[in-house]
Every structure is written in C-alpha cells, then in structure tokens.
Amino acid sequence: MEDKLMSRKKPTYPINNTLKEYLTKYNREIKIPVFYEDLLRFSGGINIYDKNDNDTLWISVYYSEFERVELEESLKKVYTILHSDGSESMLPFLKVAAIDYCTFGNSKPFRIKINNIYNDNYTYFYVKKADASRVYGLDLEHILSPNRINFLVYKDTLIEEHIVGIPGDVFISEYLDKCDDVGKAQLAKEFVKFNERCMILLLGDMRSYNYVVIPTHDFDHIKYKIRAIDFDQQCFEGNYKVYKPHIFKENFKMVELVSSRLRDKSIEQYREEERAVLAKRIITSKNRLRRLLKCMSQDTISSEENLHNLRGQLYEYTMDMKFRRAQSMGQIVKTALAFVKRNYEDVSMKRIMQARY
C-alpha cells in the first residue's frame, strides 16, 4: 500500500536565506563545531540488535583514533549548546558513550549517546542533514502541537533532541494488549486527536515507527499521549491519504481500537476538540506562525506534480477555492490553518449570539 501512496525517494531541500533569517530570529540557527559530513568518516560499524535479536537497522560506528578524540569533543560541545548555555565548564563531566548510524529511511541520521561520567545518566540527540521541509515540520510541531521540540540548524546540519517514548510499533506489539479498558479507551481518543492533527498540519507518513506512545502515571491510572518523532514527510506528498495515519496498515490495531472503544459521536467530539485547541494555538501564536508560513509559502519543498495533486484533493474535500489557487505547499498549509481558525471563530461567534439573544 505504502509504495502506491508515497514516492520512492524524497529529495533534500536546502535552507534558503529567508528561512535562515527566521531560524536566527528564534534562536534555532546557531554555530556548532561539527557537521553531518564529519560523522560520515567512520572506519566501520557493528549491527545493533534488539532484545529479541532483531536487526534494528542501526549500526554502532567507530572512528580512527586521530578523528575520534576531536569528534567526541565537538559532539559534547553540541550537547551543551542544545541543552544548556553552551558553556564548556561541564565538558569534563560528559562522555560520548556511542555514535550510531541509521541505514533506513531518507535522513540516515546519527544518534549520539551522551553520558554523565559521575552518575551514568544519559541522553541522546540526533545529527541529520538539514532539510527545509523537515525544519518546517519541526517548528510547526513546536508552535501548534501540545509538544515542544528543541532543535538547531547550522548550514547543512540539523541537530534534534531525542523525544522520549515507546516507539509506536513496539507499543502495539508488546504493550497494547496489556492495557486495561480505561487505558485502551484513552489510547483510542489520543489516536483520533493525533490523526486529526496530522491531517491538518499535513504531516505525512505517520506509520507506527514514526511516532511514540508516552505513558504517564497519574495517581490512580496511566495516561497516554501520542507524539510524532519523524518530520521528513512534512507536506511533500501529493496524495492526501499520506497525511492520514489511520490509512497505514502498521496502524490498523490502533484503528481497530478506535472502532471498538469509541462511538461515532465520541470520535467526532474528539476531532472537534483537537481542531478547537489547534485554532486557539493559531490565534495565540499568530506573529511567529505568520513569519513561519511566509517563509514556507515562498519556499519550494515539493514537486509541481505533488502540489497540483494535493491542492485538487483538498479542494474536493473542503470546497475552499483557496486550496485550488495555492502556488506552494506552504500556501496549502496556510490555507488549511486559516480554514480551521475560521470555522472555530464562526462557531464561537454563533454561540455568543445565541447566548446574547
């Protein structure tokens, strides 16, 4: 199914000057001492397997002694820039425990494991080749989702913080069946909201391994959240189905959960809730969002064919002529967000008038 829905290979789109100025204004564009290409000079690698001896498609890479010392020092500095004020005072307390390279997908990221040498606490961050569409996806997520994302861009290198959670495919296969009825109902609700948010923001390819499930212990139960971790397919594809997580076969168990746990009225209620919350974020973040959408509207982050196909499908879906007139993927996203905001304001005004009269 996915081969028919999606392109075989998505190109990397460069960071243009307008986007660079936006990133600088919001402290995303910061000089760092290492580049993605530096990490590609590894001497070899060892396959990494999970606890069930399945190949994870990650390899643990190693470098020559001459390059390793300088590279590890640079990576520790990147960690302090990403997570602190960039001070070198904490460098003696840090150690690069592992550098892993992913052989799967478009971005082929490096995963860096940083340890505190005194207490063995560790965290990860990722080094990727900078891609404009991915950067737009990260910042849209930061502004308009319930989540915040810490990332940096410098020239052609992107640094992303690690998003903690259980990978969706692992959760579905190992944890879903063990959830109690309350937990399953809440997961169904969260998947409906996640699905709606992806559709509106045009975040594609949310197969189960591209999002995480985050369990949080409340005083008498466990709450669950679903959060995207891969933004490679931000408004690139021309098929609107790609932006609907429930379409992918990897998510069928979640779709079945929704069908078995929620009534149609509840599903529509949660979709309306997500649209309303999204509209409120659009209103409260209007200045930053306007700047981002201006950059996005003037940028090229997809093919003409994909643009033509997507705007036609969205026009048929909404009957909003602004979709048909969109000249870029950024304008399509801008129109989608304006559509949500307008509907929210119309409903709010209607309620005010009903209360008044």
Secondary structure, DSSP 4 states (H G I P E B T S, - for coil): -HHHHS-S-PPPPP--HHHHHHHHHTT-B---S--HHHHT--SEEEEEE-TTS-EEEEEEEE--HHHHHHHHHHHHHHHHHHHSS--GGGGGGEEEEEEEEE-SSSS--EEEEEEETTT--EEEEEEEE--HHHHHHHHHHHHHSS----EEEETTEEEEE---SEEHHHHHHHTGGGS-HHHHHHHHHHHHHHHHHHHHHTB----GGGEEEEEEE-SSSEEEEEEE---TTBS--S-GGGG-GGGSGGGHHHHHHHHHH--HHHHHHHHHHHHHHHHHHHHHTHHHHHHHHHHHHHS--S-HHHHHHHHHHHHHHH--HHHHH--SHHHHHHHHHHHHHHHHHHHHHHHHHHHH-
